Amino acid sequence: MEFEIRLSGSVELRIGGRAGPLGPTKSRAALAALAWDAGRSVSVDSLVHRIWDDHPPATARDTLHTHISRVRRALRTAGPDAPTITSRTNSYVLHVDPDRVDLRAYTSCVEQARALKGSDDDAALQLLERADAHRYGEPLAGISGSWPDHLRATVGETALIAAMTRAELLMNAGRFTEAVPVLAPLAPEHPVDEALVGLLAVALHGGGRTAEATKLLQRTRQRVIRDIGLDGGRRLHRIQEGILAGTPAGALYGQGPRRRPAARPGRPVPDNLPRDVPWIGRREELRRLTSALSEGGGEAGAVVTVEGMGGVGKSALAVHCAHEVADRYPDGRCFVRLGGHAADRTAGAPDRALTTLLRVLGPEGKELPQDTEELTAMWRSLARDRRMLVILDDAVCSEQVRQLLPGASPTAIVVTSRRRLTGLPGARSISLDVLPSDDAIALFERRLGAGGRSRAAEIADIVRVCGHLPLAVEIAASRLLARSSWTAADLLRQLTAGAGGLDELRDGERTLEHVFALSYRALSAEQQLVFRRISLHTGMEFGPHAVAALTGLPLAATERALEQLLTQHLLSEPAPHRFTLHDLLRTYARSLSDAEETESRAAMARLATFYMGAADRADRLVHPYRSRTSLDADDFITLPEINDVRAAEQWLLTESGNLADTLEWISRQGSERQLALSVHVLMGLLYMRGHLATSESLLRRAVDHWASAGDSGARARALLDLSVARSHHSRYEEAISVAGEARELARALGDSELEIECVDQMCISLWQAGRYGMIKALQEGILDSLLQTGNTLQMARSYNILGVTHLHLSEIDSARDYFDSALRQFTAINHERGIFSTLNNMAELATRTGDPDGAERAYRKAISLALRRSDRRELATLRMNLANALIDLGKADEALTLSHHSLDFFRSVGDRRREAIALNRIGRAHRAAGRSEQAIPLHIAALALSRRINAAGEVVDAAHDAALAHMDTGRAAQALAYANESLQLSMQIGAHAEAARASRTLAALRSIPRTTAG
């Protein structure tokens, strides 16, 4: 039974949506005192204080026990899974999921939202919406005391944080007007909160209410100065200056003028920072870097590493941040090049860096020691009491940096490196990726300056070719500036024509290829091999097994090399054990592989063998009933461990893009045998992902190959695959014919399993064409042989097909018996697909027998099973069918939502039969909601599509629903025509229930006086 402990509003135990018995106020206070610390031990003394403050009765401990007993009794009414209270030595613990306590769930959602801010703002906003759903009023209403007051204050602070976080998220998205009503109610409660008032002022300014913003800032600043002193209100003053200067809200938000620090008396302030540049983007990374530096205040300065691939902008970020926070470091700012990727490898020696640091700091006129240890000692001595910021640029390794750390000093260190630096004590790491598209475009435009000869679309294409890599964008812009006669279109042609790419990303002084070459030369021979081979991979994302196939290396060696490439930021890992290569790095690596033509061809052949071998292993688990044509074995390829259906489906889903790319490569580069085997292996995936439309030509090639090779079994299986594709495209007669041809081959071979599969596929197409009598005869014919072989899976499938057939023939009792047998057999072998397929059919039976509640339960149970799998087609079908039951239950809005989602999916995969069903469902939902006028065009569209694809059952349903909608709107003549079409076709295909339904509608129509006919 569902339960919730509410601390907002009156303290309540909600069981099944109702308040449970708790007794007097002190018992409610006892529950609140335990629930606020759900899952944690609360001492008896704390409980006594929370309930009675500092004036407990003499019998407080005994009375507490009485209140705890009342709470326990109340909890037990929640059923066997109710939370419990256990007593420990002088303490109690309430064992309950904290998210069952409304205010704990509230604070958790707010905290999660704050954590997501800047990385996933949409998810953060959704969490704040969820948080609001957990607040019902003033916390602990009706309970007085210091602890309840403290709790109310705590929740109030959380509410303030939630509101400010929501406003910041809205303002991040430029939605300043929406942020105003979030903040405005809080301003009177927190009149001197500069952060809150500053946000509100910027939001007002951004929403066009600048006069209100300036008045608010002036009024609040005067109050702050009065309450705090002349130094108060500086933040508000900076915002006010920005508004008065006409600064846009987007630029003003989160920004303020910087001050250079004043030098400490008697001590020179070194500052050799490179020049700052106008800044574009990287707001979240800049915030994280600034925040990490702030955490290092006090005795020990922060150590922060900024890591990323060459050209991603690590040094620029570090330098810009140093200028931003310069006022925090009154003793100096130092920039030291460590030369981790310089041509002169000795540049990375620590003594050179130490010498640079000491020259910047002084002491003047004093000779520096030559020994590294003495240099280190002098550096740490000088830094001991200095609050400086030091940038160590382009570090080669952690050991190099470790010798340059200042020890016990308030000096902060920022290290940039192309490597992941591990082992630095207390270091925080910030990893840079390429720029978002908008920021990359802005960077290009800023570099180009005013009066550029460019169109937005051309610039967007240029930065896309540059892979949104800052250095590449800078070089491209510089090259355009250097050619005064060029436009952006000329540069774009240069970047994309011929070899293009890296060769053209040069500006006279810099080349991107040189930047990448420095990183490549730092790799071992094995790592270089892996880097080159990755560029051959057909898809953008890949796993270690695919790389092992490309390289021919053992899996363990491959994984070690991949880890090193990650460390060097030559690879990205967007998900665990899934890797990707930046486009420009891929181009560079491919240029290296092009010199190894023979080895590259062999690598691609191994990759194709790997993907097809792994897909075959997975598909055999997902579709165990399929008759198989075996692949050619390759013992030198390591396949991933795939041991159960869910793992197999997940692997196929994850690799679906790579498998499609591999199939395309095989169709162009492989043999006809390899293609025929591959398209057979991937048939289930192609169907599941809706790719059959583009695969029929490959399926025909497979049939032709096996015919020429004289392999009748493989040809029969290829014909079966072709039948599935034609059925998918609603070409039912062709599908039946092809499956029949496959059956004849199977019968000639004496392969009974293959013949049964051919019959099953014929029956699917026959059912879609409404030929139920033939299905019944075919399935009853194979059931006897199945009973003799004891093939449980095939028997269950046959029972299910027979159940559907009898259902459409209105033989309800027989249908129910067959469905029961199918469900029992599928359950016995734990075949989830069969279970939810049978449940779907049993739900249809419930609908036909006037049990919509039973239908809804069966559909929802089937959906819960289908959600564990990755077949979106099956899930969309189940949801569409559930919509039909919901219509009968009067839940038209939910039915509309489900049907629209299903319609979008079926259109996306080209499933026209189910598209017609979804259109008709939407029309039914509108009619159930009293909107028959809106229903008519949907029923007509469904009917037209069903006629076009010869889907007889769907024509019957759509024609009948069109008749009802026309009758509702007073169009009796049209209604008569549609009802008659439904009746005639129902009788033709033997759908007796549908024929009876149409007859009733016709009788009702004929009873309408002709004067009302439309």
BELPEGI-V351614 format. One record per run of one state. SS is the DSSP state (hx for helix, st for strand, lp for the rest). FROM is the first residue (numbers start at 0). TO is the last residue. If there is no record, write none. Layout:
SS;FROM;TO + SS;FROM;TO
This chain:
lp;0;1 + st;2;5 + lp;6;6 + st;7;7 + lp;8;10 + st;11;14 + lp;15;16 + st;17;18 + lp;19;23 + hx;24;34 + lp;35;39 + st;40;42 + hx;43;51 + lp;52;58 + hx;59;75 + lp;76;82 + st;83;87 + lp;88;89 + st;90;94 + lp;95;96 + hx;97;99 + st;100;100 + hx;101;115 + lp;116;119 + hx;120;131 + lp;132;137 + st;138;138 + lp;139;144 + hx;145;171 + lp;172;174 + hx;175;186 + lp;187;192 + hx;193;205 + lp;206;208 + hx;209;227 + lp;228;232 + hx;233;243 + lp;244;247 + hx;248;251 + lp;252;268 + st;269;270 + lp;271;281 + hx;282;293 + lp;294;301 + st;302;306 + lp;307;312 + hx;313;323 + lp;324;324 + hx;325;327 + lp;328;330 + st;331;336 + lp;337;343 + hx;344;347 + lp;348;348 + hx;349;360 + lp;361;370 + hx;371;382 + lp;383;387 + st;388;394 + lp;395;396 + hx;397;401 + lp;402;410 + st;411;416 + lp;417;426 + st;427;430 + lp;431;435 + hx;436;447 + lp;448;454 + hx;455;464 + lp;465;468 + hx;469;481 + lp;482;486 + hx;487;495 + lp;496;499 + hx;500;503 + lp;504;504 + st;505;505 + lp;506;509 + st;510;510 + hx;511;520 + lp;521;523 + hx;524;533 + lp;534;539 + st;540;541 + lp;542;542 + hx;543;550 + lp;551;553 + hx;554;566 + lp;567;570 + st;571;574 + lp;575;576 + st;577;579 + lp;580;581 + hx;582;592 + lp;593;595 + hx;596;621 + lp;622;643 + hx;644;653 + lp;654;654 + hx;655;668 + lp;669;670 + hx;671;680 + lp;681;681 + hx;682;687 + lp;688;690 + hx;691;693 + lp;694;694 + hx;695;708 + lp;709;710 + hx;711;727 + lp;728;730 + hx;731;748 + lp;749;750 + hx;751;767 + lp;768;770 + hx;771;788 + lp;789;790 + hx;791;807 + lp;808;810 + hx;811;827 + lp;828;830 + hx;831;847 + lp;848;850 + hx;851;865 + lp;866;870 + hx;871;887 + lp;888;890 + hx;891;908 + lp;909;910 + hx;911;927 + lp;928;930 + hx;931;947 + lp;948;950 + hx;951;967 + lp;968;970 + hx;971;988 + lp;989;990 + hx;991;1005 + lp;1006;1008 + hx;1009;1011 + lp;1012;1013
